């Protein structure tokens, strides 16, 4: 594994809670679909061993609610939906992240040689 891959994983780990909340703003979803949404957004494949602890932590914090639904075919699924508290947290953290992003971009741009 390259150093760049290691850093990308570290960056993702620091913001994954926020990204999962953002992925749920379009409506309820289950783990595999959330992982697909994140992958399709260009964040890479998020494995269940990484995603489900995040979902559990968000649920314990009251930021998402979960409901188990039996399936006619195959195993049942836990569907997650963001709560009002989760939406408020998302908005607050989004603003903080965007400010942080601007600061990082500005500093990195100084290092660019034209």
DOVEX-750069 format. One record per residue: residue number from 1; chain; x, y, z of N, C-alpha, C, O in turn. Coordinates in steps of 0.1 Angstrom, whole numbers. Example, Ala and Ser with C-alpha at 12.3 -4.5 7.8 and 13.67 -1.06 7.14 Angstrom:
% DOVEX-750069
[rec 1,"A",[132,-57,78],[123,-45,78],[132,-33,78],[142,-33,85]],
[rec 2,"A",[128,-22,71],[137,-11,71],[129,0,79],[134,11,80]],
***
This chain:
% DOVEX-750069
[rec 1,"A",[9,-12,0],[0,0,0],[9,12,0],[19,13,8]],
[rec 2,"A",[6,22,-8],[14,34,-10],[11,44,2],[0,43,8]],
[rec 3,"A",[20,53,4],[18,64,14],[6,72,10],[-2,76,19]],
[rec 4,"A",[4,75,-3],[-8,83,-7],[-21,76,-4],[-30,82,1]],
[rec 5,"A",[-22,63,-5],[-33,55,-2],[-36,56,13],[-47,57,18]],
[rec 6,"A",[-25,54,21],[-26,55,36],[-32,68,40],[-41,69,49]],
[rec 7,"A",[-27,79,34],[-32,93,38],[-47,94,34],[-54,100,42]],
[rec 8,"A",[-50,89,22],[-64,91,18],[-73,83,28],[-84,88,31]],
[rec 9,"A",[-69,72,32],[-77,64,42],[-79,72,55],[-89,72,61]],
[rec 10,"A",[-68,79,59],[-68,87,71],[-77,99,70],[-85,102,79]],
[rec 11,"A",[-77,105,58],[-86,117,56],[-100,112,56],[-109,119,62]],
[rec 12,"A",[-103,101,50],[-117,96,49],[-122,92,63],[-133,95,67]],
[rec 13,"A",[-113,86,71],[-117,82,85],[-121,94,93],[-131,94,101]],
[rec 14,"A",[-115,106,91],[-118,118,98],[-131,124,94],[-136,133,102]],
[rec 15,"A",[-136,121,83],[-148,128,78],[-159,118,74],[-170,122,69]],
[rec 16,"A",[-157,105,77],[-167,95,73],[-181,97,79],[-191,95,73]],
[rec 17,"A",[-181,101,92],[-194,103,99],[-202,114,91],[-214,112,88]],
[rec 18,"A",[-195,124,87],[-202,135,80],[-207,131,66],[-218,135,62]],
[rec 19,"A",[-199,123,60],[-202,118,46],[-214,108,47],[-223,109,38]],
[rec 20,"A",[-215,100,57],[-226,91,58],[-239,99,61],[-249,96,55]],
[rec 21,"A",[-238,109,70],[-250,118,72],[-254,124,59],[-266,125,55]],
[rec 22,"A",[-245,129,51],[-248,136,38],[-254,126,29],[-263,129,21]],
[rec 23,"A",[-249,113,29],[-255,103,20],[-269,100,23],[-277,96,14]],
[rec 24,"A",[-273,102,35],[-287,99,40],[-297,111,38],[-308,109,41]],
[rec 25,"A",[-292,122,33],[-301,133,32],[-311,132,20],[-321,138,20]],
[rec 26,"A",[-308,122,11],[-318,120,0],[-328,110,4],[-337,107,-3]],
[rec 27,"A",[-328,105,17],[-338,95,21],[-331,83,28],[-319,82,28]],
[rec 28,"A",[-339,75,33],[-334,63,41],[-327,54,31],[-330,53,19]],
[rec 29,"A",[-318,46,37],[-310,37,29],[-304,26,38],[-305,28,51]],
[rec 30,"A",[-299,16,33],[-293,5,41],[-278,5,37],[-273,11,28]],
[rec 31,"A",[-270,-3,45],[-256,-2,45],[-250,-3,31],[-241,5,27]],
[rec 32,"A",[-253,-14,24],[-247,-16,11],[-250,-4,1],[-241,0,-6]],
[rec 33,"A",[-262,1,2],[-265,13,-7],[-258,25,-3],[-253,33,-11]],
[rec 34,"A",[-256,27,10],[-248,39,15],[-233,37,10],[-228,47,5]],
[rec 35,"A",[-228,25,11],[-214,23,6],[-213,25,-9],[-203,31,-13]],
[rec 36,"A",[-224,21,-16],[-224,24,-31],[-224,39,-34],[-217,44,-43]],
[rec 37,"A",[-232,46,-26],[-233,61,-28],[-219,67,-26],[-215,76,-34]],
[rec 38,"A",[-213,63,-15],[-199,69,-12],[-189,65,-23],[-181,73,-27]],
[rec 39,"A",[-190,53,-28],[-181,48,-38],[-183,56,-51],[-174,60,-58]],
[rec 40,"A",[-196,57,-55],[-200,65,-67],[-196,79,-66],[-194,86,-77]],
[rec 41,"A",[-195,85,-54],[-190,98,-52],[-175,100,-54],[-170,111,-54]],
[rec 42,"A",[-168,89,-56],[-154,89,-58],[-146,87,-45],[-134,89,-45]],
[rec 43,"A",[-152,82,-35],[-145,80,-22],[-139,66,-20],[-133,63,-10]],
[rec 44,"A",[-141,58,-30],[-136,44,-29],[-146,35,-22],[-156,39,-17]],
[rec 45,"A",[-142,22,-22],[-150,12,-15],[-149,13,0],[-138,12,5]],
[rec 46,"A",[-160,14,7],[-160,14,21],[-165,1,26],[-177,-3,22]],
[rec 47,"A",[-157,-7,33],[-161,-20,37],[-170,-19,49],[-171,-9,57]],
[rec 48,"A",[-178,-30,51],[-188,-31,62],[-181,-29,75],[-187,-23,84]],
[rec 49,"A",[-169,-34,77],[-162,-33,90],[-159,-19,93],[-156,-16,105]],
[rec 50,"A",[-159,-10,83],[-157,4,86],[-170,11,87],[-172,20,95]],
[rec 51,"A",[-179,8,78],[-192,15,77],[-201,13,89],[-207,22,94]],
[rec 52,"A",[-203,0,93],[-213,-3,103],[-209,3,117],[-219,7,124]],
[rec 53,"A",[-197,3,121],[-194,10,133],[-197,25,133],[-202,31,143]],
[rec 54,"A",[-196,31,121],[-200,45,119],[-215,47,121],[-220,55,128]],
[rec 55,"A",[-222,38,114],[-237,38,115],[-242,36,130],[-251,43,134]],
[rec 56,"A",[-235,27,136],[-239,24,150],[-236,36,159],[-244,40,168]],
[rec 57,"A",[-224,43,157],[-221,54,165],[-231,66,162],[-235,73,171]],
[rec 58,"A",[-234,68,149],[-244,78,146],[-258,75,152],[-265,84,157]],
[rec 59,"A",[-261,62,152],[-274,59,159],[-274,61,174],[-283,66,179]],
[rec 60,"A",[-263,57,180],[-262,59,195],[-262,74,198],[-266,78,209]],
[rec 61,"A",[-257,82,189],[-256,97,192],[-270,103,188],[-271,116,190]],
[rec 62,"A",[-279,96,183],[-292,102,180],[-292,109,166],[-301,117,164]],
[rec 63,"A",[-282,107,158],[-281,114,145],[-288,106,134],[-291,112,124]],
[rec 64,"A",[-289,93,136],[-297,85,126],[-306,76,134],[-303,73,146]],
[rec 65,"A",[-316,72,128],[-325,61,133],[-324,49,124],[-322,51,112]],
[rec 66,"A",[-326,37,130],[-325,25,122],[-338,17,124],[-344,17,135]],
[rec 67,"A",[-342,10,114],[-353,1,114],[-350,-12,106],[-346,-11,95]],
[rec 68,"A",[-352,-23,113],[-349,-36,106],[-362,-40,99],[-373,-39,104]],
[rec 69,"A",[-360,-44,86],[-371,-48,78],[-368,-62,72],[-358,-64,66]],
[rec 70,"A",[-378,-71,74],[-376,-85,69],[-378,-84,53],[-384,-74,48]],
[rec 71,"A",[-372,-93,47],[-373,-93,32],[-380,-106,27],[-378,-117,34]],
[rec 72,"A",[-387,-105,17],[-393,-117,11],[-383,-126,5],[-384,-139,6]],
[rec 73,"A",[-373,-121,0],[-362,-128,-6],[-349,-124,0],[-346,-112,0]],
[rec 74,"A",[-341,-133,6],[-328,-129,12],[-330,-124,26],[-341,-124,32]],
[rec 75,"A",[-319,-120,32],[-319,-116,46],[-326,-102,47],[-326,-94,38]],
[rec 76,"A",[-330,-99,59],[-336,-86,62],[-325,-75,62],[-313,-79,62]],
[rec 77,"A",[-329,-63,62],[-319,-52,62],[-323,-42,72],[-335,-40,76]],
[rec 78,"A",[-313,-35,77],[-315,-23,86],[-315,-11,77],[-305,-8,70]],
[rec 79,"A",[-325,-3,78],[-326,9,70],[-323,21,80],[-328,21,91]],
[rec 80,"A",[-315,30,75],[-311,41,83],[-317,54,77],[-318,56,65]],
[rec 81,"A",[-321,63,86],[-325,77,81],[-320,87,91],[-318,85,103]],
[rec 82,"A",[-317,98,86],[-311,109,94],[-322,116,102],[-333,118,97]],
[rec 83,"A",[-319,119,114],[-328,126,123],[-327,141,122],[-318,146,115]],
[rec 84,"A",[-336,148,128],[-335,163,128],[-321,167,134],[-315,176,130]],
[rec 85,"A",[-318,161,145],[-305,163,152],[-294,160,143],[-284,168,142]],
[rec 86,"A",[-295,150,135],[-285,146,125],[-283,157,114],[-272,160,110]],
[rec 87,"A",[-295,162,110],[-294,173,99],[-288,185,105],[-280,192,98]],
[rec 88,"A",[-291,189,117],[-285,201,124],[-270,199,125],[-262,208,123]],
[rec 89,"A",[-266,187,129],[-251,184,131],[-244,184,117],[-233,189,116]],
[rec 90,"A",[-251,179,107],[-245,179,94],[-243,193,89],[-232,196,84]],
[rec 91,"A",[-252,202,91],[-251,216,87],[-239,222,94],[-231,229,88]],
[rec 92,"A",[-239,220,107],[-228,226,115],[-214,221,111],[-205,229,109]],
[rec 93,"A",[-213,208,109],[-201,202,106],[-197,205,91],[-185,206,88]],
[rec 94,"A",[-207,206,83],[-204,210,69],[-197,223,68],[-187,225,61]],
[rec 95,"A",[-202,233,75],[-196,246,75],[-182,246,81],[-173,252,75]],
[rec 96,"A",[-180,238,91],[-166,237,97],[-157,230,87],[-145,234,85]],
[rec 97,"A",[-162,220,80],[-153,212,70],[-150,222,58],[-138,222,54]],
[rec 98,"A",[-160,229,53],[-157,238,42],[-147,249,45],[-139,252,37]],
[rec 99,"A",[-148,254,57],[-138,264,62],[-124,257,63],[-114,263,58]],
[rec 100,"A",[-123,245,68],[-111,238,69],[-105,235,55],[-93,237,52]],
[rec 101,"A",[-114,231,46],[-110,228,32],[-104,241,25],[-94,240,18]],
[rec 102,"A",[-110,252,27],[-105,265,22],[-91,268,27],[-82,271,20]],
[rec 103,"A",[-89,266,40],[-76,268,46],[-66,259,40],[-54,263,38]],
[rec 104,"A",[-69,246,39],[-59,237,33],[-56,240,19],[-45,240,15]],
[rec 105,"A",[-66,243,11],[-64,247,-3],[-55,259,-4],[-46,259,-13]],
[rec 106,"A",[-58,269,4],[-50,281,3],[-35,278,7],[-26,284,0]],
[rec 107,"A",[-33,270,17],[-19,267,20],[-13,259,10],[-1,261,6]],
[rec 108,"A",[-19,249,5],[-14,241,-6],[-11,248,-19],[-1,245,-26]],
[rec 109,"A",[-19,258,-22],[-17,266,-34],[-4,274,-33],[2,277,-43]],
[rec 110,"A",[0,278,-21],[12,285,-19],[24,277,-24],[35,282,-28]],
[rec 111,"A",[23,264,-23],[34,255,-26],[35,252,-41],[44,245,-46]],
[rec 112,"A",[25,257,-49],[25,254,-63],[35,263,-71],[34,275,-69]],
[rec 113,"A",[43,257,-79],[53,265,-87],[47,267,-101],[44,257,-107]],
[rec 114,"A",[46,279,-105],[40,282,-118],[50,281,-129],[47,283,-141]],
***
